[in-house]
Amino acid sequence: MTTRREYIKTVVAAGFAITASLSAASFAVADEMATIKDAGVMRIAMSGAYPPFNFVNDSNEVVGFDPAIGAEIGKRMGIEVEIVTTAWDGIIGGLLANKYDAIVGSMSITTEREEVVDFVGPYYTTKRAIFAKPGGLTSATELADAKVGLTLGETHEAWAREQGYDVRTYKGLPELLLELENGRVDVIVNDSIAAILAMKETGQDYVMITDLETEEFGAGIAIRKGNPELAAAMQTALDAMMADGTYVEIANKWVGGDIR
């Protein structure tokens, strides 16, 4: 059975193949921070498929809580922010390959990920949750015989595989919700806040299975290892926006309340 540690290492293996080594990717701490400042632009990555945290609107713009947080951090650092959308299952590999400077995409902070990236934050907290259609499954004990839908590359997928569940993977939350609504999966597993808000927006009926034992976890901003100056600058900006009320304004707009 594949362990969570083995799974996360598999997800980021492509990044290691592209980069010669982690030390090469993070050469000269001051240089990376200086390069971003000199360019005046920080490239941040997300899936673009995780409403209301990050998604593509009708004007083909990537919007949501994550882009707003990233843009505000950039503003306080005196730089512009450019958003890059990419498939979630390869997003850490892309960071290690220098395709962007940070991941601001609702990435949960785990010990496995901390082995290969550094985190700023957390900038919000949430929990793992399981959702079914009304009249469907009602208990986590029924999952052994269920078709379980998850986003490819998320920590929830690793967890579900460790449980031995019948896993079906998809590109993002909108696709997950559609599969649940159409009955192609019996349940979906996702961060609770994102799923509840997304289903409220679409008017989709759901039942949250309440007997799942889970703990809160933090979502952080991932950067390449060995860049303490960049991490400190981003953390200072994040702390300041939390202290002066800007964070709550952003949270109220996109997720309906403070989620720290």
C-alpha positions in Angstrom: 0.0 0.0 0.0 1.4 3.4 -0.9 2.0 5.6 2.1 1.3 9.3 2.2 5.1 10.1 2.3 5.7 7.9 -0.8 2.8 9.5 -2.6 3.9 13.1 -2.1 7.5 12.2 -3.1 6.1 10.7 -6.3 4.1 13.8 -7.0 7.2 16.0 -6.8 9.6 13.6 -8.5 9.2 15.4 -11.8 10.5 18.5 -10.2 13.6 16.8 -9.0 14.2 15.3 -12.5 14.1 18.8 -14.1 16.2 20.5 -11.5 19.8 19.3 -11.0 19.4 19.6 -7.2 17.5 21.6 -4.6 20.7 23.5 -3.8 21.0 24.5 -7.4 17.4 25.7 -7.5 18.0 27.9 -4.4 21.5 29.2 -5.1 22.3 32.4 -3.4 19.5 33.5 -1.1 20.0 37.2 -1.8 20.0 36.6 -5.6 16.5 35.2 -5.7 15.0 38.0 -3.7 17.0 40.5 -5.6 15.9 39.0 -9.0 12.3 39.3 -8.1 12.7 42.9 -6.8 14.7 43.9 -9.9 12.1 42.4 -12.2 9.3 44.0 -10.3 7.2 41.0 -10.7 6.5 37.8 -8.7 4.9 34.9 -10.5 2.5 33.0 -8.3 0.9 29.6 -9.3 -2.5 28.1 -8.6 -4.8 25.6 -10.3 -7.5 28.1 -11.2 -10.0 25.3 -10.5 -10.7 25.8 -6.8 -13.6 28.2 -6.3 -14.0 30.5 -4.5 -10.3 30.4 -3.6 -9.1 30.6 -7.2 -11.0 30.2 -10.4 -11.5 31.7 -13.9 -14.4 34.1 -14.2 -16.5 35.0 -17.2 -13.9 37.6 -18.3 -11.2 34.8 -18.4 -9.5 36.3 -15.4 -8.2 34.2 -12.5 -9.9 35.6 -9.4 -10.7 34.5 -5.8 -9.3 34.6 -2.3 -5.8 33.2 -3.3 -5.1 35.7 -6.1 -6.3 38.6 -3.8 -4.0 37.5 -1.0 -1.1 37.1 -3.4 -1.7 40.5 -5.0 -1.9 42.2 -1.6 1.4 40.6 -0.5 3.0 41.7 -3.8 1.7 45.2 -3.3 3.2 45.5 0.2 6.5 44.2 -1.2 6.5 46.8 -3.9 6.1 44.4 -6.8 3.5 43.3 -9.3 2.0 39.8 -9.2 1.6 37.6 -12.3 -0.8 34.6 -11.9 0.1 31.3 -13.5 -2.4 28.5 -13.7 -1.2 24.9 -13.8 -2.4 21.4 -13.1 -2.3 20.7 -9.3 -0.6 17.4 -9.5 2.5 19.0 -11.0 2.5 22.3 -9.2 5.4 21.6 -6.8 7.5 20.2 -9.7 6.9 23.5 -11.5 8.0 25.5 -8.5 11.2 23.5 -8.2 11.8 23.9 -11.9 11.7 27.7 -11.5 8.5 28.1 -13.6 7.2 30.5 -11.0 8.3 32.0 -7.7 5.6 30.9 -5.3 2.4 28.8 -5.0 -0.5 30.7 -3.6 -3.1 28.1 -4.2 -4.6 26.8 -0.9 -1.8 24.3 -0.4 -2.0 22.5 2.9 1.1 22.5 4.9 2.4 18.9 5.5 5.6 17.5 6.8 6.1 15.7 3.4 5.9 18.9 1.5 8.1 20.7 4.0 10.9 18.3 3.0 11.0 19.9 -0.5 9.6 23.4 -0.1 9.4 26.2 2.5 6.1 27.7 3.6 4.9 31.2 4.4 1.9 31.3 6.6 -0.5 29.6 7.2 -2.9 32.2 5.7 -6.1 30.2 6.5 -7.2 27.0 8.2 -9.7 24.3 7.2 -10.5 20.6 7.6 -10.9 17.5 5.5 -14.6 16.8 4.8 -16.6 14.2 3.0 -19.8 15.1 1.1 -22.5 13.0 -0.4 -25.9 13.6 -2.1 -29.0 13.6 0.1 -30.2 10.1 0.4 -26.8 8.7 -0.2 -24.0 7.6 2.2 -24.3 8.9 5.7 -21.3 7.5 7.5 -17.5 7.2 7.0 -17.8 3.5 7.7 -19.6 3.1 4.4 -16.7 4.4 2.3 -15.1 1.0 1.9 -17.7 0.2 -0.8 -18.0 3.7 -2.3 -16.6 5.4 -5.3 -14.6 8.3 -3.8 -13.9 11.4 -5.9 -10.9 13.6 -5.2 -8.7 16.2 -6.9 -5.6 14.6 -8.4 -2.4 15.4 -6.4 -4.1 16.7 -3.2 -3.2 15.4 0.2 -6.8 14.0 0.4 -6.0 11.6 -2.4 -3.0 10.2 -0.6 -5.2 9.8 2.5 -7.9 8.0 0.6 -5.5 5.7 -1.0 -4.0 4.8 2.4 -7.5 3.8 3.5 -7.8 1.5 0.5 -10.8 3.4 -1.0 -11.9 3.1 -4.6 -10.4 6.5 -5.7 -11.5 8.5 -8.8 -9.4 11.5 -9.5 -10.3 14.8 -11.2 -8.7 18.1 -12.2 -10.4 20.4 -9.7 -13.4 21.1 -7.5 -15.9 22.1 -10.2 -15.4 18.7 -11.9 -15.7 16.9 -8.5 -19.0 18.6 -7.8 -20.4 17.7 -11.3 -19.4 14.1 -10.8 -21.1 14.0 -7.4 -24.2 15.6 -8.8 -24.4 13.2 -11.7 -23.9 10.1 -9.5 -20.6 9.0 -11.0 -19.0 9.1 -7.6 -20.8 8.4 -4.2 -18.8 10.9 -2.2 -16.2 13.6 -2.7 -13.4 14.5 -0.3 -12.3 18.1 -0.1 -11.3 20.9 2.2 -14.6 21.8 4.0 -14.7 25.5 3.4 -14.1 25.4 -0.3 -16.6 22.7 -1.0 -19.4 24.2 1.1 -19.0 27.6 -0.4 -18.8 26.2 -4.0 -22.0 24.1 -3.5 -23.8 27.1 -1.9 -22.9 29.1 -5.0 -24.2 26.5 -7.4 -27.2 25.6 -5.3 -26.1 22.0 -5.1 -27.7 19.9 -2.3 -25.3 17.9 -0.2 -24.9 16.0 3.1 -21.6 16.3 5.0 -20.6 13.1 6.7 -20.0 14.0 10.3 -18.4 11.0 11.8 -15.0 11.5 10.0 -12.2 12.1 12.5 -10.0 14.9 11.2 -8.0 17.8 12.5 -7.7 21.4 11.2 -4.7 22.1 8.9 -3.2 25.3 7.6 -2.9 26.4 4.0 0.4 28.1 3.2 2.4 29.8 0.5 5.1 27.5 -0.9 8.4 28.8 -2.1 11.7 27.2 -3.0 13.9 26.2 -0.1 16.9 28.3 0.9 15.2 31.7 0.5 14.8 33.2 4.0 14.8 36.8 2.8 11.9 36.1 0.4 10.1 34.2 3.1 10.5 36.9 5.6 9.4 39.6 3.2 6.2 37.7 2.3 5.5 36.8 6.0 5.9 40.4 7.0 3.4 41.5 4.3 1.0 38.7 5.3 1.2 39.6 9.1 0.7 43.3 8.3 -2.5 42.7 6.3 -3.8 40.5 9.0 -3.1 43.1 11.6 -4.6 46.1 9.8 -7.9 44.5 8.7 -7.1 44.1 5.0 -7.1 40.3 5.3 -10.6 40.3 6.8 -11.8 42.5 4.0 -10.5 40.1 1.4 -11.9 37.1 3.3 -15.3 38.7 3.6 -15.5 39.4 -0.1 -14.5 35.9 -1.3 -15.4 33.4 1.5 -17.8 35.3 3.6 -15.8 35.7 6.8 -12.5 35.4 8.6 -11.0 31.9 8.1 -7.6 32.3 10.0 
